[in-house]
Amino acid sequence: MRTVEISGLKGTIKVWHTADGRYRKEEQVGPYSTVETFDGANGTIKQGAAPPRAMTDAERAKARSARYANSNAIFFAFFPDRRRGSLVVEDDGTIVMKPEGGIDWRITLDPQTSLPKTMTHDEGGHTINVTFVSYETIDGVKFESEIHRTMGDPRFDAVIRFTKTVINPAVDASMFQQTGGL
């Protein structure tokens, strides 16, 4: 679970990822709520009281890449036998990951710790910049404990604090099913 602050509003984000690319994200910030489900190929988004709608092509591309966001990027980089897509290190040391059918994630590493320092990607025509502020160790693995997210407009800057990270929890497969008969 994560807490988030955007434009003075506080809320929570809960996210579940599977190794095969399925995920569910529940976000509640102030009066706004969103539930996203992605089964590895297709997804739905439910915003507030509106009925669920199918993800657009751009949203599906982002969803295909979501399992590699933030610290999960290590799973793309370190398990090439499971990776579908490309991994390139540019001359300046920037790591560019592009999952098959997904979007580019551009990562710079902290020279002192070799952990991600920044991650950049395109979302709906906006460049999203994430700065990794701090990490914690869970079951011997370093995970981010605070990140700052910006898209160039301070009104939408976010501080995200990870308050609970669980590795390999029992998860019911129905959490990733599409809703609303789509």
N, C-alpha and C positions, 0 to 999 in steps of 0.2 A: 504494500500500500504506500501511497505517496500523498503528501500534502502539497498544495499548489497555491500560489498567490499571483493573481493577475489583476492589474488596475485596481488594487485595493480590495478586491474580492478574494475570499479564501474558499478552499474546497479540497476535494480528495480525488485521486485517480487510483483505480484498481485495475491491474493488467495481468492477464494470464497468457503465457506463450507456450506452445508445444514445439518439440524439435522438428515436426513435419510442417511447420508454418501456420498452424491455426492460432488464432488469438481472440481474446475478448477484452474490451476496454470499457470500463464504466467511469465516467467523469461527471463530477458535480461541482460546479464553481458558482457560488452565489445562487441566483435563480436559474442558472443554465445547467442542463443535464444532457448527456449524450451517452448512448450505448452503441458500440461497434462490435460486430461479430464477423469473423473471417474464417472460412473453412479450409483455406489453403488455395482456393480457386476463385471463390465468389464471396461477397460480403454485403452486409446491410448496415445502415446507420439509422438510428432512431434519435431524434433531437427533441427533447422536451416531450410534450403531449402529442406531437405529430406522429403519424404512422411511420413505420420503418420504410426506408427506401433502399433500392439497390445502389451499391457503390458505383461511382463513375469509373471510367477507365483509369483516370489519374489517381483516384482513391485506391483502386485495386493495385496499381503499381506501387504505391506507398505501402499498402498492406502487405504485399509480397516481400517488401524490404524491412518491415517492422520488426521481425524477429532478430534482426542484426543491429537494431538501434542501441545506442549507449554501450554499456558493458557487454551486451550480447554480441557485439561485433567480434569478440574473441572466438565465438563459435563459427563464424564465417572464415576468419583468418586461420584458425588452427585445425580445422577439420576439412581439408580440401576434398576428401573422399565424399563428403556430404554436400559440399558447396555446389551450387549451380549458378554460374555467373563468372565474373572476372574480378581479379584482385591485382592492382598495379601500384607500384611505389614510384612516385614521380621523383625527378632530380632533387627537389627541395625536401624530400622525405615525406611528403603528404601521401597517405595511403588512400587509394580510391577503390572502394568496393562497389560492385554493381551486381546485385543478385539478378538472375535470369528473370526477365519480365518486370524488374523493379526499377528503382531510381538509384542514382549515384549517391554514396555517402563518402564525404571527404573528411579524413581524420588526420589530425596532427597529434603526435605523442609528446608528452612532457619529457625533456631530455634527462631529467633527474630520476624519474620513476619508471619511464617507458610505458606509462598508462596513458589512455586518451586524455588529451588536454582540451581539444576542440573537435566538434563534429559539425559539418555543414551539409545541408541538402536542400533541394528545391521542393516546395510544397505549394501547389496551386499558383505557380508563378512568383512566389515569394521565396527569397533565400532565408532559410532558418539556420541560425547560428546557436550552437549549444556549447557552453563552457562548463567543463567538469571542475567543480569547486573543491569537493572532498570525496574521499572513499572510505569504506569500511570493509573488514574482512569477515566473510560468512562462510563457514565450513571450509576454510583455507583458501577461498577465492576472493579477490578484491572486486567489490561492486561500488558503483557511485552511490554516495549518500546525499549529495546535493549537486544540482545542476542549475544553470541559468540559461534560459531560452529567450532569444530575441529574433524578431523578423524585421527590425529596422524602425518600427513604430513603437515608441516607449509605452503607449497605451496598452500594448499587447505583450509586453515583456513579462516573463514568468520566472518565479523562483520555485523549483521543485525539490522537495526534501523526501527522501525515501525513508519511510518510517518502519517498514517491515518488508524484508525480502526473504522468500522461502524457496529453497531449491527442491525440485521434484516433489511438489505436494500432490496428493491424490486429487484429481480433477475429473468431474463427470463430463463425458464427451458431449452431452447435450448443451453445454455452455457455449459451444462453437457453432451450433446449428443456426441457420438463417431463421429470422422471425417474420411473422406477418404474412406467411404464404408466398414469399417472393421466390 
